[in-house]
Amino acid sequence: MQKETGSDGSTLPANGKDKTMIGQTIFKIEDMTCGHCEKTVVKALAEVLPGKAVTIDLAARKAFVEGDAALAEEAIREAGYTPVREM
């Protein structure tokens, strides 16, 4: 029987879900400085994670994202911003 692996090469748990896709990820986005930036980030995330919760704290320059963290990070970068995952 072949073991399934996640996107990070780890063995998937018994439920078959990749641990990178579970829970909330917080991104610090220093170059998200205004309302337009906020809307751009939200739109980029909505395109790749439809139906997932996205909350922005513009004053803290943070995005709180439900879903696949790697996919979210890539979308933020493609939108022109520099996300840093927080632990």
VMD Tcl script that draws the C-alpha trace (Angstrom):
set ca {
  {0.00 0.00 0.00}
  {1.40 3.37 -1.04}
  {1.47 6.22 1.50}
  {0.05 9.55 0.42}
  {2.17 12.63 0.96}
  {1.26 16.27 1.39}
  {2.51 19.25 -0.55}
  {5.42 19.59 1.87}
  {6.45 15.94 1.46}
  {5.04 14.85 4.82}
  {2.86 11.79 5.22}
  {-0.81 12.71 5.25}
  {-2.88 11.94 8.35}
  {-5.40 9.10 8.24}
  {-8.16 11.44 7.04}
  {-6.10 12.13 3.90}
  {-6.01 15.89 4.34}
  {-2.83 17.86 3.85}
  {-1.95 19.67 7.08}
  {-1.13 22.82 5.08}
  {-4.81 23.06 4.13}
  {-6.24 22.98 7.66}
  {-6.96 25.99 9.83}
  {-6.09 29.64 9.62}
  {-2.85 31.21 8.44}
  {-1.78 34.72 9.34}
  {0.28 36.67 6.83}
  {2.14 39.86 7.64}
  {2.03 42.01 4.49}
  {4.16 45.12 5.14}
  {3.53 46.56 1.67}
  {-0.28 46.44 2.08}
  {-0.66 50.07 3.13}
  {-4.06 51.35 1.96}
  {-7.65 50.43 1.19}
  {-6.82 49.76 -2.45}
  {-4.09 47.32 -1.39}
  {-6.56 45.60 0.94}
  {-9.12 45.16 -1.86}
  {-6.44 43.81 -4.20}
  {-5.32 41.20 -1.66}
  {-8.90 40.17 -0.84}
  {-9.73 39.82 -4.55}
  {-6.60 37.74 -5.22}
  {-7.42 35.41 -2.33}
  {-11.09 35.09 -3.30}
  {-10.06 33.96 -6.79}
  {-7.94 31.05 -5.51}
  {-9.86 30.23 -2.31}
  {-13.54 30.81 -3.15}
  {-15.81 30.52 -0.14}
  {-12.96 30.64 2.37}
  {-12.81 33.24 5.12}
  {-10.40 36.14 4.62}
  {-10.07 38.89 7.21}
  {-7.78 41.89 6.82}
  {-6.40 44.04 9.63}
  {-5.04 46.94 7.61}
  {-3.66 48.82 10.63}
  {-1.58 45.76 11.58}
  {-0.95 44.93 7.90}
  {-2.13 41.35 8.40}
  {-4.33 38.92 6.49}
  {-6.05 36.05 8.27}
  {-6.79 33.33 5.73}
  {-8.67 30.01 5.94}
  {-7.60 27.26 3.56}
  {-4.46 26.30 1.67}
  {-1.65 28.50 3.00}
  {0.70 27.85 0.08}
  {-1.98 28.74 -2.45}
  {-2.87 31.88 -0.50}
  {0.77 32.96 -0.26}
  {1.26 32.49 -4.00}
  {-1.88 34.53 -4.78}
  {-0.72 37.40 -2.56}
  {2.69 37.41 -4.26}
  {1.13 37.35 -7.73}
  {-0.97 40.35 -6.70}
  {2.29 42.24 -6.10}
  {2.70 41.98 -2.34}
  {5.21 40.34 -0.01}
  {3.48 38.03 2.48}
  {5.34 36.57 5.46}
  {3.68 33.69 7.32}
  {3.41 34.16 11.05}
  {3.47 31.27 13.48}
}
mol new
graphics top color blue
foreach p $ca { graphics top sphere $p radius 0.5 }
foreach p [lrange $ca 0 end-1] q [lrange $ca 1 end] { graphics top cylinder $p $q radius 0.2 }
display resetview
